[in-house]
Amino acid sequence: MSDLKELQKKVRKLQSRAGNAKMELHDLAEDLPVNWTEIMAVAEKTFGVFAELEAAKRELGALENLR
């Protein structure tokens, strides 16, 4: 499979993971103050997924501009 298709597949998977992480953070926020000690762990996980997604999108954009 081409690099472009592989990267598109990676971005789709990361978008799904990011959506799930966002919902987990949202659910945690709705239930506060219950489980407040989990805020940092869930927020760091969410931040990491979105940072990875942003990097993959930039890489995909650069690759698409080369074509």
All heavy atoms as TSV, in Angstrom:
chain	resi	resn	atom	element	x	y	z
A	1	MET	N	N	0.844	-1.176	0.000
A	1	MET	CA	C	0.000	0.000	0.000
A	1	MET	C	C	0.888	1.239	0.000
A	1	MET	O	O	1.961	1.256	0.582
A	1	MET	CB	C	-0.895	-0.034	1.243
A	1	MET	CG	C	-2.060	0.915	1.150
A	1	MET	SD	S	-3.198	0.870	2.565
A	1	MET	CE	C	-3.802	-0.792	2.497
A	2	SER	N	N	0.425	2.297	-0.636
A	2	SER	CA	C	1.235	3.506	-0.735
A	2	SER	C	C	1.336	4.225	0.609
A	2	SER	O	O	0.522	4.031	1.510
A	2	SER	CB	C	0.623	4.454	-1.772
A	2	SER	OG	O	-0.542	5.061	-1.252
A	3	ASP	N	N	2.368	5.056	0.709
A	3	ASP	CA	C	2.560	5.841	1.932
A	3	ASP	C	C	1.356	6.729	2.207
A	3	ASP	O	O	0.948	6.891	3.352
A	3	ASP	CB	C	3.814	6.707	1.814
A	3	ASP	CG	C	5.085	5.894	1.888
A	3	ASP	OD1	O	5.037	4.746	2.358
A	3	ASP	OD2	O	6.137	6.414	1.469
A	4	LEU	N	N	0.776	7.289	1.140
A	4	LEU	CA	C	-0.377	8.169	1.281
A	4	LEU	C	C	-1.556	7.410	1.890
A	4	LEU	O	O	-2.182	7.884	2.833
A	4	LEU	CB	C	-0.757	8.774	-0.070
A	4	LEU	CG	C	-1.953	9.721	-0.065
A	4	LEU	CD1	C	-1.696	10.914	0.834
A	4	LEU	CD2	C	-2.278	10.169	-1.483
A	5	LYS	N	N	-1.838	6.239	1.371
A	5	LYS	CA	C	-2.963	5.444	1.879
A	5	LYS	C	C	-2.718	5.004	3.324
A	5	LYS	O	O	-3.634	4.996	4.137
A	5	LYS	CB	C	-3.223	4.251	0.984
A	5	LYS	CG	C	-3.786	4.635	-0.376
A	5	LYS	CD	C	-4.634	3.524	-0.928
A	5	LYS	CE	C	-5.124	3.866	-2.307
A	5	LYS	NZ	N	-6.264	4.768	-2.281
A	6	GLU	N	N	-1.481	4.637	3.633
A	6	GLU	CA	C	-1.138	4.240	5.002
A	6	GLU	C	C	-1.340	5.406	5.971
A	6	GLU	O	O	-1.867	5.230	7.065
A	6	GLU	CB	C	0.313	3.751	5.076
A	6	GLU	CG	C	0.526	2.372	4.508
A	6	GLU	CD	C	-0.146	1.284	5.337
A	6	GLU	OE1	O	-0.194	1.388	6.576
A	6	GLU	OE2	O	-0.641	0.329	4.721
A	7	LEU	N	N	-0.923	6.586	5.553
A	7	LEU	CA	C	-1.060	7.764	6.397
A	7	LEU	C	C	-2.527	8.159	6.554
A	7	LEU	O	O	-2.954	8.553	7.643
A	7	LEU	CB	C	-0.242	8.919	5.820
A	7	LEU	CG	C	0.100	10.053	6.755
A	7	LEU	CD1	C	0.658	9.571	8.091
A	7	LEU	CD2	C	1.082	10.990	6.099
A	8	GLN	N	N	-3.306	8.043	5.491
A	8	GLN	CA	C	-4.739	8.317	5.583
A	8	GLN	C	C	-5.408	7.359	6.566
A	8	GLN	O	O	-6.255	7.767	7.371
A	8	GLN	CB	C	-5.406	8.197	4.209
A	8	GLN	CG	C	-5.049	9.316	3.269
A	8	GLN	CD	C	-5.511	9.071	1.850
A	8	GLN	OE1	O	-5.667	7.923	1.417
A	8	GLN	NE2	N	-5.721	10.139	1.108
A	9	LYS	N	N	-5.013	6.106	6.513
A	9	LYS	CA	C	-5.549	5.090	7.428
A	9	LYS	C	C	-5.163	5.444	8.871
A	9	LYS	O	O	-5.981	5.344	9.784
A	9	LYS	CB	C	-5.010	3.716	7.036
A	9	LYS	CG	C	-5.549	2.573	7.844
A	9	LYS	CD	C	-4.982	1.251	7.323
A	9	LYS	CE	C	-5.436	0.090	8.163
A	9	LYS	NZ	N	-4.874	-1.181	7.683
A	10	LYS	N	N	-3.920	5.860	9.086
A	10	LYS	CA	C	-3.445	6.240	10.416
A	10	LYS	C	C	-4.243	7.426	10.949
A	10	LYS	O	O	-4.638	7.442	12.118
A	10	LYS	CB	C	-1.954	6.582	10.356
A	10	LYS	CG	C	-1.376	7.016	11.677
A	10	LYS	CD	C	0.099	7.345	11.561
A	10	LYS	CE	C	0.663	7.805	12.893
A	10	LYS	NZ	N	2.104	8.097	12.810
A	11	VAL	N	N	-4.496	8.421	10.098
A	11	VAL	CA	C	-5.247	9.603	10.513
A	11	VAL	C	C	-6.667	9.206	10.913
A	11	VAL	O	O	-7.183	9.666	11.936
A	11	VAL	CB	C	-5.250	10.687	9.415
A	11	VAL	CG1	C	-6.282	11.776	9.696
A	11	VAL	CG2	C	-3.862	11.308	9.273
A	12	ARG	N	N	-7.303	8.334	10.142
A	12	ARG	CA	C	-8.661	7.886	10.486
A	12	ARG	C	C	-8.688	7.179	11.843
A	12	ARG	O	O	-9.582	7.423	12.656
A	12	ARG	CB	C	-9.229	6.968	9.400
A	12	ARG	CG	C	-9.705	7.719	8.163
A	12	ARG	CD	C	-10.507	6.840	7.241
A	12	ARG	NE	N	-9.796	5.666	6.765
A	12	ARG	CZ	C	-9.000	5.629	5.716
A	12	ARG	NH1	N	-8.809	6.708	4.995
A	12	ARG	NH2	N	-8.401	4.502	5.363
A	13	LYS	N	N	-7.704	6.326	12.099
A	13	LYS	CA	C	-7.638	5.632	13.389
A	13	LYS	C	C	-7.407	6.618	14.530
A	13	LYS	O	O	-8.017	6.508	15.590
A	13	LYS	CB	C	-6.523	4.583	13.373
A	13	LYS	CG	C	-6.876	3.345	12.589
A	13	LYS	CD	C	-5.769	2.312	12.661
A	13	LYS	CE	C	-6.138	1.073	11.883
A	13	LYS	NZ	N	-5.102	0.042	11.960
A	14	LEU	N	N	-6.524	7.582	14.299
A	14	LEU	CA	C	-6.261	8.581	15.326
A	14	LEU	C	C	-7.482	9.462	15.578
A	14	LEU	O	O	-7.737	9.860	16.712
A	14	LEU	CB	C	-5.058	9.443	14.945
A	14	LEU	CG	C	-3.703	8.765	15.111
A	14	LEU	CD1	C	-2.604	9.590	14.453
A	14	LEU	CD2	C	-3.393	8.552	16.584
A	15	GLN	N	N	-8.237	9.764	14.530
A	15	GLN	CA	C	-9.458	10.553	14.706
A	15	GLN	C	C	-10.446	9.797	15.589
A	15	GLN	O	O	-11.101	10.394	16.451
A	15	GLN	CB	C	-10.090	10.886	13.353
A	15	GLN	CG	C	-9.340	11.950	12.605
A	15	GLN	CD	C	-9.850	12.151	11.193
A	15	GLN	OE1	O	-10.304	11.221	10.530
A	15	GLN	NE2	N	-9.764	13.378	10.709
A	16	SER	N	N	-10.530	8.508	15.391
A	16	SER	CA	C	-11.410	7.687	16.214
A	16	SER	C	C	-10.937	7.673	17.662
A	16	SER	O	O	-11.731	7.853	18.595
A	16	SER	CB	C	-11.464	6.266	15.651
A	16	SER	OG	O	-12.268	5.445	16.458
A	17	ARG	N	N	-9.637	7.464	17.863
A	17	ARG	CA	C	-9.073	7.467	19.220
A	17	ARG	C	C	-9.270	8.821	19.890
A	17	ARG	O	O	-9.580	8.899	21.088
A	17	ARG	CB	C	-7.592	7.124	19.186
A	17	ARG	CG	C	-7.315	5.648	18.957
A	17	ARG	CD	C	-5.834	5.309	18.978
A	17	ARG	NE	N	-5.141	5.865	20.119
A	17	ARG	CZ	C	-3.861	6.228	20.110
A	17	ARG	NH1	N	-3.125	6.096	19.023
A	17	ARG	NH2	N	-3.294	6.724	21.194
A	18	ALA	N	N	-9.101	9.895	19.131
A	18	ALA	CA	C	-9.262	11.241	19.679
A	18	ALA	C	C	-10.711	11.473	20.096
A	18	ALA	O	O	-10.969	12.055	21.154
A	18	ALA	CB	C	-8.816	12.294	18.659
A	19	GLY	N	N	-11.635	11.020	19.294
A	19	GLY	CA	C	-13.048	11.153	19.637
A	19	GLY	C	C	-13.383	10.395	20.911
A	19	GLY	O	O	-14.113	10.903	21.775
A	20	ASN	N	N	-12.850	9.196	21.038
A	20	ASN	CA	C	-13.077	8.403	22.249
A	20	ASN	C	C	-12.455	9.071	23.475
A	20	ASN	O	O	-13.073	9.109	24.548
A	20	ASN	CB	C	-12.520	6.994	22.090
A	20	ASN	CG	C	-13.314	6.158	21.117
A	20	ASN	OD1	O	-14.479	6.421	20.862
A	20	ASN	ND2	N	-12.681	5.144	20.553
A	21	ALA	N	N	-11.250	9.600	23.325
A	21	ALA	CA	C	-10.575	10.270	24.441
A	21	ALA	C	C	-11.342	11.525	24.849
A	21	ALA	O	O	-11.482	11.816	26.048
A	21	ALA	CB	C	-9.138	10.619	24.055
A	22	LYS	N	N	-11.851	12.253	23.867
A	22	LYS	CA	C	-12.628	13.458	24.158
A	22	LYS	C	C	-13.886	13.109	24.949
A	22	LYS	O	O	-14.232	13.784	25.917
A	22	LYS	CB	C	-13.000	14.163	22.852
A	22	LYS	CG	C	-13.840	15.410	23.041
A	22	LYS	CD	C	-14.098	16.118	21.736
A	22	LYS	CE	C	-15.204	15.426	20.992
A	22	LYS	NZ	N	-15.667	16.198	19.821
A	23	MET	N	N	-14.548	12.039	24.565
A	23	MET	CA	C	-15.756	11.622	25.277
A	23	MET	C	C	-15.435	11.156	26.696
A	23	MET	O	O	-16.191	11.424	27.633
A	23	MET	CB	C	-16.492	10.524	24.506
A	23	MET	CG	C	-17.193	11.034	23.263
A	23	MET	SD	S	-18.279	12.463	23.561
A	23	MET	CE	C	-19.432	11.788	24.728
A	24	GLU	N	N	-14.306	10.471	26.859
A	24	GLU	CA	C	-13.896	10.033	28.195
A	24	GLU	C	C	-13.649	11.240	29.102
A	24	GLU	O	O	-14.074	11.253	30.266
A	24	GLU	CB	C	-12.637	9.167	28.097
A	24	GLU	CG	C	-12.232	8.529	29.390
A	24	GLU	CD	C	-11.010	7.629	29.258
A	24	GLU	OE1	O	-10.620	7.262	28.127
A	24	GLU	OE2	O	-10.438	7.304	30.309
A	25	LEU	N	N	-12.991	12.258	28.561
A	25	LEU	CA	C	-12.735	13.474	29.326
A	25	LEU	C	C	-14.051	14.187	29.640
A	25	LEU	O	O	-14.270	14.651	30.761
A	25	LEU	CB	C	-11.789	14.392	28.548
A	25	LEU	CG	C	-11.281	15.639	29.252
A	25	LEU	CD1	C	-10.514	15.293	30.517
A	25	LEU	CD2	C	-10.407	16.437	28.301
A	26	HIS	N	N	-14.926	14.245	28.675
A	26	HIS	CA	C	-16.234	14.876	28.862
A	26	HIS	C	C	-17.039	14.151	29.940
A	26	HIS	O	O	-17.634	14.792	30.824
A	26	HIS	CB	C	-17.000	14.864	27.535
A	26	HIS	CG	C	-18.384	15.405	27.630
A	26	HIS	ND1	N	-19.477	14.607	27.851
A	26	HIS	CD2	C	-18.847	16.669	27.547
A	26	HIS	CE1	C	-20.560	15.354	27.900
A	26	HIS	NE2	N	-20.204	16.615	27.717
A	27	ASP	N	N	-17.069	12.829	29.878
A	27	ASP	CA	C	-17.803	12.047	30.871
A	27	ASP	C	C	-17.229	12.255	32.269
A	27	ASP	O	O	-17.978	12.369	33.240
A	27	ASP	CB	C	-17.791	10.562	30.518
A	27	ASP	CG	C	-18.608	10.239	29.274
A	27	ASP	OD1	O	-19.403	11.100	28.829
A	27	ASP	OD2	O	-18.446	9.119	28.737
A	28	LEU	N	N	-15.915	12.310	32.355
A	28	LEU	CA	C	-15.277	12.548	33.640
A	28	LEU	C	C	-15.688	13.917	34.180
A	28	LEU	O	O	-16.034	14.058	35.352
A	28	LEU	CB	C	-13.747	12.467	33.509
A	28	LEU	CG	C	-12.943	12.749	34.764
A	28	LEU	CD1	C	-13.222	11.705	35.842
A	28	LEU	CD2	C	-11.464	12.779	34.444
A	29	ALA	N	N	-15.681	14.920	33.330
A	29	ALA	CA	C	-16.048	16.273	33.746
A	29	ALA	C	C	-17.499	16.331	34.215
A	29	ALA	O	O	-17.809	17.018	35.197
A	29	ALA	CB	C	-15.814	17.256	32.602
A	30	GLU	N	N	-18.376	15.623	33.543
A	30	GLU	CA	C	-19.790	15.630	33.930
A	30	GLU	C	C	-20.013	15.026	35.307
A	30	GLU	O	O	-20.946	15.414	36.000
A	30	GLU	CB	C	-20.628	14.857	32.904
A	30	GLU	CG	C	-20.970	15.642	31.684
A	30	GLU	CD	C	-21.997	14.934	30.816
A	30	GLU	OE1	O	-22.149	13.700	30.925
A	30	GLU	OE2	O	-22.649	15.640	30.038
A	31	ASP	N	N	-19.186	14.064	35.688
A	31	ASP	CA	C	-19.363	13.361	36.953
A	31	ASP	C	C	-18.609	13.997	38.115
A	31	ASP	O	O	-18.649	13.473	39.228
A	31	ASP	CB	C	-18.928	11.897	36.813
A	31	ASP	CG	C	-19.851	11.102	35.912
A	31	ASP	OD1	O	-21.024	11.513	35.740
A	31	ASP	OD2	O	-19.405	10.069	35.384
A	32	LEU	N	N	-17.921	15.091	37.867
A	32	LEU	CA	C	-17.176	15.729	38.957
A	32	LEU	C	C	-18.112	16.131	40.080
A	32	LEU	O	O	-19.243	16.513	39.819
A	32	LEU	CB	C	-16.419	16.953	38.436
A	32	LEU	CG	C	-15.208	16.632	37.580
A	32	LEU	CD1	C	-14.630	17.914	36.992
A	32	LEU	CD2	C	-14.151	15.876	38.348
A	33	PRO	N	N	-17.706	15.991	41.297
A	33	PRO	CA	C	-16.375	15.752	41.823
A	33	PRO	C	C	-15.999	14.272	41.944
A	33	PRO	O	O	-14.901	13.962	42.407
A	33	PRO	CB	C	-16.392	16.419	43.188
A	33	PRO	CG	C	-17.791	16.274	43.653
A	33	PRO	CD	C	-18.626	16.366	42.382
A	34	VAL	N	N	-16.865	13.383	41.535
A	34	VAL	CA	C	-16.534	11.960	41.584
A	34	VAL	C	C	-15.337	11.708	40.661
A	34	VAL	O	O	-15.268	12.247	39.556
A	34	VAL	CB	C	-17.739	11.107	41.139
A	34	VAL	CG1	C	-17.376	9.630	41.085
A	34	VAL	CG2	C	-18.931	11.336	42.045
A	35	ASN	N	N	-14.397	10.911	41.100
A	35	ASN	CA	C	-13.203	10.536	40.327
A	35	ASN	C	C	-12.334	11.727	39.922
A	35	ASN	O	O	-11.635	11.677	38.906
A	35	ASN	CB	C	-13.583	9.718	39.091
A	35	ASN	CG	C	-14.227	8.415	39.451
A	35	ASN	OD1	O	-13.876	7.781	40.446
A	35	ASN	ND2	N	-15.196	7.997	38.653
A	36	TRP	N	N	-12.355	12.783	40.704
A	36	TRP	CA	C	-11.563	13.960	40.360
A	36	TRP	C	C	-10.073	13.650	40.293
A	36	TRP	O	O	-9.327	14.334	39.581
A	36	TRP	CB	C	-11.827	15.103	41.332
A	36	TRP	CG	C	-11.290	14.853	42.710
A	36	TRP	CD1	C	-11.945	14.269	43.751
A	36	TRP	CD2	C	-9.980	15.151	43.170
A	36	TRP	NE1	N	-11.126	14.183	44.846
A	36	TRP	CE2	C	-9.899	14.715	44.513
A	36	TRP	CE3	C	-8.858	15.733	42.596
A	36	TRP	CZ2	C	-8.753	14.851	45.284
A	36	TRP	CZ3	C	-7.723	15.869	43.366
A	36	TRP	CH2	C	-7.679	15.442	44.683
A	37	THR	N	N	-9.647	12.604	40.974
A	37	THR	CA	C	-8.222	12.258	40.971
A	37	THR	C	C	-7.757	11.715	39.621
A	37	THR	O	O	-6.563	11.616	39.371
A	37	THR	CB	C	-7.919	11.221	42.063
A	37	THR	OG1	O	-8.736	10.069	41.859
A	37	THR	CG2	C	-8.184	11.783	43.447
A	38	GLU	N	N	-8.679	11.397	38.756
A	38	GLU	CA	C	-8.338	10.873	37.424
A	38	GLU	C	C	-8.171	11.963	36.377
A	38	GLU	O	O	-7.812	11.673	35.229
A	38	GLU	CB	C	-9.410	9.887	36.968
A	38	GLU	CG	C	-9.489	8.646	37.831
A	38	GLU	CD	C	-10.589	7.700	37.380
A	38	GLU	OE1	O	-10.937	7.713	36.181
A	38	GLU	OE2	O	-11.095	6.960	38.221
A	39	ILE	N	N	-8.439	13.196	36.753
A	39	ILE	CA	C	-8.422	14.295	35.780
A	39	ILE	C	C	-7.099	14.372	35.028
A	39	ILE	O	O	-7.089	14.432	33.792
A	39	ILE	CB	C	-8.728	15.645	36.459
A	39	ILE	CG1	C	-10.177	15.671	36.938
A	39	ILE	CG2	C	-8.466	16.806	35.502
A	39	ILE	CD1	C	-10.506	16.880	37.807
A	40	MET	N	N	-5.984	14.380	35.727
A	40	MET	CA	C	-4.680	14.538	35.068
A	40	MET	C	C	-4.394	13.387	34.107
A	40	MET	O	O	-3.935	13.621	32.983
A	40	MET	CB	C	-3.556	14.664	36.099
A	40	MET	CG	C	-3.569	15.979	36.848
A	40	MET	SD	S	-3.399	17.415	35.771
A	40	MET	CE	C	-1.704	17.247	35.289
A	41	ALA	N	N	-4.648	12.168	34.520
A	41	ALA	CA	C	-4.359	11.008	33.664
A	41	ALA	C	C	-5.198	11.045	32.398
A	41	ALA	O	O	-4.686	10.825	31.292
A	41	ALA	CB	C	-4.594	9.715	34.435
A	42	VAL	N	N	-6.479	11.335	32.546
A	42	VAL	CA	C	-7.372	11.359	31.386
A	42	VAL	C	C	-7.023	12.537	30.478
A	42	VAL	O	O	-6.994	12.407	29.248
A	42	VAL	CB	C	-8.851	11.399	31.830
A	42	VAL	CG1	C	-9.787	11.577	30.641
A	42	VAL	CG2	C	-9.209	10.127	32.602
A	43	ALA	N	N	-6.725	13.687	31.071
A	43	ALA	CA	C	-6.360	14.866	30.282
A	43	ALA	C	C	-5.046	14.644	29.526
A	43	ALA	O	O	-4.928	15.013	28.346
A	43	ALA	CB	C	-6.252	16.091	31.176
A	44	GLU	N	N	-4.058	14.038	30.174
A	44	GLU	CA	C	-2.782	13.766	29.500
A	44	GLU	C	C	-2.964	12.783	28.356
A	44	GLU	O	O	-2.359	12.953	27.285
A	44	GLU	CB	C	-1.761	13.240	30.501
A	44	GLU	CG	C	-1.235	14.311	31.428
A	44	GLU	CD	C	-0.342	13.771	32.536
A	44	GLU	OE1	O	-0.251	12.538	32.719
A	44	GLU	OE2	O	0.269	14.602	33.233
A	45	LYS	N	N	-3.788	11.769	28.560
A	45	LYS	CA	C	-4.070	10.803	27.490
A	45	LYS	C	C	-4.735	11.510	26.311
A	45	LYS	O	O	-4.344	11.312	25.153
A	45	LYS	CB	C	-4.975	9.699	28.030
A	45	LYS	CG	C	-5.442	8.716	27.000
A	45	LYS	CD	C	-6.421	7.729	27.617
A	45	LYS	CE	C	-7.162	6.962	26.533
A	45	LYS	NZ	N	-8.252	6.152	27.098
A	46	THR	N	N	-5.714	12.355	26.611
A	46	THR	CA	C	-6.427	13.090	25.562
A	46	THR	C	C	-5.479	14.024	24.821
A	46	THR	O	O	-5.477	14.077	23.587
A	46	THR	CB	C	-7.601	13.878	26.176
A	46	THR	OG1	O	-8.448	12.969	26.883
A	46	THR	CG2	C	-8.418	14.586	25.104
A	47	PHE	N	N	-4.657	14.739	25.568
A	47	PHE	CA	C	-3.678	15.653	24.972
A	47	PHE	C	C	-2.743	14.888	24.031
A	47	PHE	O	O	-2.466	15.332	22.916
A	47	PHE	CB	C	-2.884	16.354	26.076
A	47	PHE	CG	C	-1.908	17.359	25.558
A	47	PHE	CD1	C	-2.270	18.682	25.391
A	47	PHE	CD2	C	-0.604	16.980	25.243
A	47	PHE	CE1	C	-1.363	19.606	24.914
A	47	PHE	CE2	C	0.303	17.893	24.761
A	47	PHE	CZ	C	-0.071	19.220	24.594
A	48	GLY	N	N	-2.250	13.747	24.485
A	48	GLY	CA	C	-1.332	12.950	23.679
A	48	GLY	C	C	-1.941	12.482	22.374
A	48	GLY	O	O	-1.305	12.548	21.314
A	49	VAL	N	N	-3.177	12.025	22.435
A	49	VAL	CA	C	-3.851	11.543	21.222
A	49	VAL	C	C	-4.054	12.691	20.241
A	49	VAL	O	O	-3.809	12.547	19.044
A	49	VAL	CB	C	-5.195	10.861	21.561
A	49	VAL	CG1	C	-5.988	10.569	20.310
A	49	VAL	CG2	C	-4.976	9.589	22.354
A	50	PHE	N	N	-4.500	13.850	20.751
A	50	PHE	CA	C	-4.725	14.981	19.855
A	50	PHE	C	C	-3.417	15.519	19.275
A	50	PHE	O	O	-3.379	15.944	18.119
A	50	PHE	CB	C	-5.518	16.092	20.561
A	50	PHE	CG	C	-6.999	15.892	20.466
A	50	PHE	CD1	C	-7.669	15.171	21.433
A	50	PHE	CD2	C	-7.723	16.387	19.395
A	50	PHE	CE1	C	-9.040	14.956	21.352
A	50	PHE	CE2	C	-9.091	16.186	19.300
A	50	PHE	CZ	C	-9.757	15.466	20.283
A	51	ALA	N	N	-2.332	15.479	20.047
A	51	ALA	CA	C	-1.030	15.903	19.527
A	51	ALA	C	C	-0.570	14.958	18.423
A	51	ALA	O	O	-0.056	15.401	17.383
A	51	ALA	CB	C	-0.003	15.941	20.662
A	52	GLU	N	N	-0.761	13.664	18.630
A	52	GLU	CA	C	-0.390	12.680	17.616
A	52	GLU	C	C	-1.227	12.859	16.355
A	52	GLU	O	O	-0.725	12.779	15.231
A	52	GLU	CB	C	-0.582	11.275	18.201
A	52	GLU	CG	C	0.039	10.172	17.403
A	52	GLU	CD	C	-0.086	8.805	18.069
A	52	GLU	OE1	O	-0.475	8.720	19.253
A	52	GLU	OE2	O	0.215	7.826	17.375
A	53	LEU	N	N	-2.524	13.126	16.540
A	53	LEU	CA	C	-3.411	13.348	15.394
A	53	LEU	C	C	-2.984	14.587	14.617
A	53	LEU	O	O	-2.911	14.554	13.380
A	53	LEU	CB	C	-4.856	13.492	15.876
A	53	LEU	CG	C	-5.893	13.881	14.822
A	53	LEU	CD1	C	-5.952	12.854	13.701
A	53	LEU	CD2	C	-7.264	14.048	15.473
A	54	GLU	N	N	-2.683	15.661	15.314
A	54	GLU	CA	C	-2.268	16.898	14.653
A	54	GLU	C	C	-0.987	16.688	13.838
A	54	GLU	O	O	-0.877	17.143	12.703
A	54	GLU	CB	C	-2.060	18.008	15.680
A	54	GLU	CG	C	-1.647	19.329	15.088
A	54	GLU	CD	C	-2.700	19.954	14.197
A	54	GLU	OE1	O	-3.895	19.658	14.366
A	54	GLU	OE2	O	-2.314	20.727	13.288
A	55	ALA	N	N	-0.033	15.965	14.403
A	55	ALA	CA	C	1.222	15.686	13.682
A	55	ALA	C	C	0.960	14.844	12.445
A	55	ALA	O	O	1.529	15.103	11.377
A	55	ALA	CB	C	2.206	14.984	14.608
A	56	ALA	N	N	0.096	13.851	12.555
A	56	ALA	CA	C	-0.225	12.982	11.421
A	56	ALA	C	C	-0.949	13.775	10.334
A	56	ALA	O	O	-0.697	13.575	9.143
A	56	ALA	CB	C	-1.070	11.797	11.876
A	57	LYS	N	N	-1.829	14.688	10.740
A	57	LYS	CA	C	-2.534	15.523	9.750
A	57	LYS	C	C	-1.554	16.432	9.009
A	57	LYS	O	O	-1.684	16.627	7.795
A	57	LYS	CB	C	-3.602	16.370	10.434
A	57	LYS	CG	C	-4.853	15.616	10.788
A	57	LYS	CD	C	-5.858	16.578	11.427
A	57	LYS	CE	C	-7.186	15.950	11.683
A	57	LYS	NZ	N	-8.137	16.914	12.293
A	58	ARG	N	N	-0.594	17.000	9.734
A	58	ARG	CA	C	0.419	17.851	9.078
A	58	ARG	C	C	1.241	17.033	8.095
A	58	ARG	O	O	1.515	17.473	6.972
A	58	ARG	CB	C	1.330	18.495	10.122
A	58	ARG	CG	C	0.749	19.711	10.782
A	58	ARG	CD	C	1.797	20.525	11.526
A	58	ARG	NE	N	2.602	19.728	12.447
A	58	ARG	CZ	C	2.309	19.533	13.728
A	58	ARG	NH1	N	1.233	20.072	14.243
A	58	ARG	NH2	N	3.106	18.817	14.501
A	59	GLU	N	N	1.624	15.832	8.514
A	59	GLU	CA	C	2.401	14.955	7.648
A	59	GLU	C	C	1.597	14.573	6.406
A	59	GLU	O	O	2.115	14.578	5.286
A	59	GLU	CB	C	2.806	13.694	8.423
A	59	GLU	CG	C	3.756	12.784	7.693
A	59	GLU	CD	C	4.147	11.563	8.516
A	59	GLU	OE1	O	3.893	11.526	9.737
A	59	GLU	OE2	O	4.709	10.634	7.914
A	60	LEU	N	N	0.327	14.271	6.604
A	60	LEU	CA	C	-0.541	13.916	5.475
A	60	LEU	C	C	-0.688	15.099	4.530
A	60	LEU	O	O	-0.600	14.941	3.310
A	60	LEU	CB	C	-1.916	13.468	5.984
A	60	LEU	CG	C	-2.949	13.102	4.926
A	60	LEU	CD1	C	-2.471	11.949	4.055
A	60	LEU	CD2	C	-4.280	12.754	5.592
A	61	GLY	N	N	-0.892	16.275	5.082
A	61	GLY	CA	C	-1.019	17.468	4.246
A	61	GLY	C	C	0.230	17.717	3.417
A	61	GLY	O	O	0.151	18.042	2.230
A	62	ALA	N	N	1.382	17.548	4.021
A	62	ALA	CA	C	2.643	17.744	3.303
A	62	ALA	C	C	2.801	16.716	2.194
A	62	ALA	O	O	3.232	17.042	1.082
A	62	ALA	CB	C	3.820	17.661	4.272
A	63	LEU	N	N	2.433	15.479	2.484
A	63	LEU	CA	C	2.536	14.410	1.490
A	63	LEU	C	C	1.571	14.640	0.338
A	63	LEU	O	O	1.919	14.444	-0.827
A	63	LEU	CB	C	2.280	13.050	2.150
A	63	LEU	CG	C	2.591	11.812	1.336
A	63	LEU	CD1	C	4.058	11.781	0.927
A	63	LEU	CD2	C	2.256	10.567	2.132
A	64	GLU	N	N	0.363	15.114	0.649
A	64	GLU	CA	C	-0.625	15.383	-0.404
A	64	GLU	C	C	-0.193	16.561	-1.270
A	64	GLU	O	O	-0.474	16.571	-2.477
A	64	GLU	CB	C	-1.991	15.657	0.225
A	64	GLU	CG	C	-2.646	14.438	0.785
A	64	GLU	CD	C	-3.949	14.703	1.504
A	64	GLU	OE1	O	-4.149	15.835	2.000
A	64	GLU	OE2	O	-4.757	13.760	1.605
A	65	ASN	N	N	0.504	17.516	-0.689
A	65	ASN	CA	C	0.971	18.676	-1.468
A	65	ASN	C	C	2.099	18.316	-2.424
A	65	ASN	O	O	2.345	19.034	-3.382
A	65	ASN	CB	C	1.429	19.803	-0.544
A	65	ASN	CG	C	0.262	20.522	0.091
A	65	ASN	OD1	O	-0.855	20.502	-0.428
A	65	ASN	ND2	N	0.498	21.137	1.230
A	66	LEU	N	N	2.777	17.201	-2.157
A	66	LEU	CA	C	3.854	16.768	-3.047
A	66	LEU	C	C	3.320	16.116	-4.318
A	66	LEU	O	O	4.020	16.009	-5.300
A	66	LEU	CB	C	4.767	15.766	-2.321
A	66	LEU	CG	C	5.623	16.329	-1.194
A	66	LEU	CD1	C	6.398	15.209	-0.525
A	66	LEU	CD2	C	6.561	17.400	-1.712
A	67	ARG	N	N	2.113	15.689	-4.270
A	67	ARG	CA	C	1.527	14.976	-5.426
A	67	ARG	C	C	0.934	15.905	-6.417
A	67	ARG	O	O	0.522	16.909	-6.333
A	67	ARG	CB	C	0.464	13.979	-4.957
A	67	ARG	CG	C	1.140	12.866	-4.201
A	67	ARG	CD	C	0.151	11.831	-3.737
A	67	ARG	NE	N	0.903	10.757	-3.130
A	67	ARG	CZ	C	1.004	9.558	-3.657
A	67	ARG	NH1	N	0.400	9.246	-4.746
A	67	ARG	NH2	N	1.700	8.625	-3.055
